[in-house]
Amino acid sequence: MDQYDVVIIGSGPAGMGAAFELAEKVPQAAILMIDKQRFSTGGMRNDCKMNFTYPIGFPLEYWSEAEAVEYLDKVSAFLSPTILRKKNLQIYQERAKRLDVSLIEVAQTHLGTDGGLELIKKFQEELAQRDVELSLSEEMLAIDPESRQITTNRRTIAYRTLLIAPGRQGFRFLQEIMDTLSVGYVDNIVDIGIRVETRIERYPIVKDYYDPKFMFPEKVRTFCTNSGNAHVVQEKCETSHGEVYYSVNGHAYSAQKGKENGMTNFAVLKTVGLTEPLASGQLFAEHLALQAMLLGGGRPLMQRVGDFRLGKRSKAGDFNHDLYDFPPTLRTCCPGDISLAMPARILRYIWKSLKNLDTIVPGVLHPSTIIYYPEIKLYANKPQYADNHFRVTDSIFFAGDGAGTSRGITAAWASGIRASRGMVNYL
Ligand SMILES: Cc1cc2nc3c(=O)[nH]c(=O)nc-3n(C[C@H](O)[C@H](O)[C@H](O)COP(=O)(O)OP(=O)(O)OC[C@H]3O[C@@H](n4cnc5c(N)ncnc54)[C@H](O)[C@@H]3O)c2cc1C
């Protein structure tokens, strides 16, 4: 049986943050990082815009501003961001304020999907130089906490301390682990919303501020804006009963002259937290996703804003004519009627937010603008952490988006570092 001091599950930013910190603090420790993918992927590969301002990406229940700032300094030292300059911010902020909307000023950098890949390669080389072993195409399947062993699709591995950071896609896997370890948990929030796609000239703020963070009333916010060479994509997801659905998302390649497609896309998400009667937000979100799949023939829905305003579905035949002057970048979606698929209250708040946005940045609700649905963000149920370092039991720690300790690359990296500071006590 293979034996390591530290085993890290997941090579995303949370796993990386922990691996670098442990390699520095305990250089003699034998560290293994495994990832089920063939390439070290993690979310850094998608667009890779990074936010360096609290509270973006930091769930408030786990992070005070002082803590986040302390860790962000450390994260910046690794990621060495070139912060993008912003222009005309005050104009937008004043317009927003009049509508009770805030536009948060966030220190950002953007590497693009291709730039993110380069960064991952660089980190892999640096980890190898520090003798951290990376095993790809290896999936953790189960754990035996008594003997401090995990089983993967290849072998059994003994650990002294373990970090599980499987990302948002791994939220169900984390749930299984919590059940095995008898870790208590409470239901987590879900984010449900749409992705908006339009020409840059109709949302020109992106030329002044790459990923503008608008916070609207009723827990609605803009999220993950991409522009330049930007594309809407779909992620394949599975419900707890094994049914497949697709959630939309977006990314852009790094800024390269001549390669721009002139498009921008961003999400508008509504946070939903369910309370009485106690129900699962994740199951609720999955039901909504399946409803969208039903209406879209197994694909996400897309609708031109012009059709939406008229209360009619978009159809393939008349999806491109007259004012509808650009093709969707995610062509596999089904033209349809989003108001048939989304619950009224969520839709009402999102539409109201979009109208506010159109007052702050006039033009974004041009009839040609496309809205895609569903864009859903699921997080694992919130574990009851045993300490401030995201320890769940004995020598086992969770971190990253799946565990609910972050919602973005920089915060995931920070939560990996924070977990590692508890892990050193077991070495
Ligand atoms: C399309 C898209 C675009 C995004 N754009 C941005 C952006 O621009 N900026 C930003 O801040 N955030 C962005 N995000 C979110 C960002 O990716 C996450 O916040 C971040 O990657 C979370 O880090 P993590 O380490 O928790 O998880 P991840 O980065 O998801 O890494 C988890 C890793 O664990 C592996 N894994 C899972 N289960 C197992 C298992 N059982 N055994 C072994 N390995 C396992 C997975 O293969 C994965 O590589 C984007 C996400 C997506 C999907």
PDBQT file of the ligand as one rigid body, heavy atoms in Angstrom, charges set to zero:
ROOT
HETATM    1  C1  LIG A 501     -16.960  27.667 -17.204  1.00  0.00    +0.000 C 
HETATM    2  C2  LIG A 501     -16.457  28.238 -15.896  1.00  0.00    +0.000 A 
HETATM    3  C3  LIG A 501     -15.864  29.500 -15.875  1.00  0.00    +0.000 A 
HETATM    4  C4  LIG A 501     -15.369  30.018 -14.660  1.00  0.00    +0.000 A 
HETATM    5  N1  LIG A 501     -14.737  31.216 -14.679  1.00  0.00    +0.000 NA
HETATM    6  C5  LIG A 501     -14.204  31.693 -13.535  1.00  0.00    +0.000 A 
HETATM    7  C6  LIG A 501     -13.457  32.887 -13.540  1.00  0.00    +0.000 A 
HETATM    8  O1  LIG A 501     -13.237  33.494 -14.591  1.00  0.00    +0.000 OA
HETATM    9  N2  LIG A 501     -12.988  33.375 -12.357  1.00  0.00    +0.000 N 
HETATM   10  C7  LIG A 501     -13.182  32.724 -11.162  1.00  0.00    +0.000 A 
HETATM   11  O2  LIG A 501     -12.722  33.212 -10.104  1.00  0.00    +0.000 OA
HETATM   12  N3  LIG A 501     -13.865  31.563 -11.129  1.00  0.00    +0.000 NA
HETATM   13  C8  LIG A 501     -14.369  31.034 -12.275  1.00  0.00    +0.000 A 
HETATM   14  N4  LIG A 501     -15.046  29.858 -12.248  1.00  0.00    +0.000 N 
HETATM   15  C9  LIG A 501     -15.183  29.207 -10.935  1.00  0.00    +0.000 C 
HETATM   16  C10 LIG A 501     -13.849  28.565 -10.551  1.00  0.00    +0.000 C 
HETATM   17  O3  LIG A 501     -13.568  27.627 -11.521  1.00  0.00    +0.000 OA
HETATM   18  C11 LIG A 501     -13.953  27.922  -9.172  1.00  0.00    +0.000 C 
HETATM   19  O4  LIG A 501     -14.310  28.917  -8.242  1.00  0.00    +0.000 OA
HETATM   20  C12 LIG A 501     -12.640  27.299  -8.692  1.00  0.00    +0.000 C 
HETATM   21  O5  LIG A 501     -12.016  26.529  -9.689  1.00  0.00    +0.000 OA
HETATM   22  C13 LIG A 501     -12.908  26.416  -7.475  1.00  0.00    +0.000 C 
HETATM   23  O6  LIG A 501     -11.725  25.777  -7.112  1.00  0.00    +0.000 OA
HETATM   24  P1  LIG A 501     -11.726  24.349  -6.394  1.00  0.00    +0.000 P 
HETATM   25  O7  LIG A 501     -10.295  24.009  -6.186  1.00  0.00    +0.000 OA
HETATM   26  O8  LIG A 501     -12.648  24.391  -5.256  1.00  0.00    +0.000 OA
HETATM   27  O9  LIG A 501     -12.384  23.331  -7.441  1.00  0.00    +0.000 OA
HETATM   28  P2  LIG A 501     -12.036  22.960  -8.950  1.00  0.00    +0.000 P 
HETATM   29  O10 LIG A 501     -11.214  24.028  -9.578  1.00  0.00    +0.000 OA
HETATM   30  O11 LIG A 501     -13.299  22.585  -9.590  1.00  0.00    +0.000 OA
HETATM   31  O12 LIG A 501     -11.095  21.677  -8.834  1.00  0.00    +0.000 OA
HETATM   32  C14 LIG A 501     -11.563  20.481  -8.306  1.00  0.00    +0.000 C 
HETATM   33  C15 LIG A 501     -10.795  19.340  -8.939  1.00  0.00    +0.000 C 
HETATM   34  O13 LIG A 501     -11.107  18.151  -8.224  1.00  0.00    +0.000 OA
HETATM   35  C16 LIG A 501     -11.171  17.068  -9.120  1.00  0.00    +0.000 C 
HETATM   36  N5  LIG A 501     -11.985  16.013  -8.511  1.00  0.00    +0.000 N 
HETATM   37  C17 LIG A 501     -13.312  16.060  -8.196  1.00  0.00    +0.000 A 
HETATM   38  N6  LIG A 501     -13.702  14.916  -7.589  1.00  0.00    +0.000 NA
HETATM   39  C18 LIG A 501     -12.607  14.137  -7.516  1.00  0.00    +0.000 A 
HETATM   40  C19 LIG A 501     -12.366  12.821  -6.997  1.00  0.00    +0.000 A 
HETATM   41  N7  LIG A 501     -13.336  12.094  -6.440  1.00  0.00    +0.000 N 
HETATM   42  N8  LIG A 501     -11.121  12.324  -7.110  1.00  0.00    +0.000 NA
HETATM   43  C20 LIG A 501     -10.121  13.044  -7.679  1.00  0.00    +0.000 A 
HETATM   44  N9  LIG A 501     -10.287  14.288  -8.187  1.00  0.00    +0.000 NA
HETATM   45  C21 LIG A 501     -11.516  14.828  -8.100  1.00  0.00    +0.000 A 
HETATM   46  C22 LIG A 501     -11.791  17.677 -10.362  1.00  0.00    +0.000 C 
HETATM   47  O14 LIG A 501     -11.450  16.917 -11.500  1.00  0.00    +0.000 OA
HETATM   48  C23 LIG A 501     -11.182  19.087 -10.381  1.00  0.00    +0.000 C 
HETATM   49  O15 LIG A 501     -10.044  19.177 -11.202  1.00  0.00    +0.000 OA
HETATM   50  C24 LIG A 501     -15.514  29.292 -13.441  1.00  0.00    +0.000 A 
HETATM   51  C25 LIG A 501     -16.106  28.028 -13.467  1.00  0.00    +0.000 A 
HETATM   52  C26 LIG A 501     -16.552  27.490 -14.664  1.00  0.00    +0.000 A 
HETATM   53  C27 LIG A 501     -17.169  26.110 -14.649  1.00  0.00    +0.000 C 
ENDROOT
TORSDOF 0
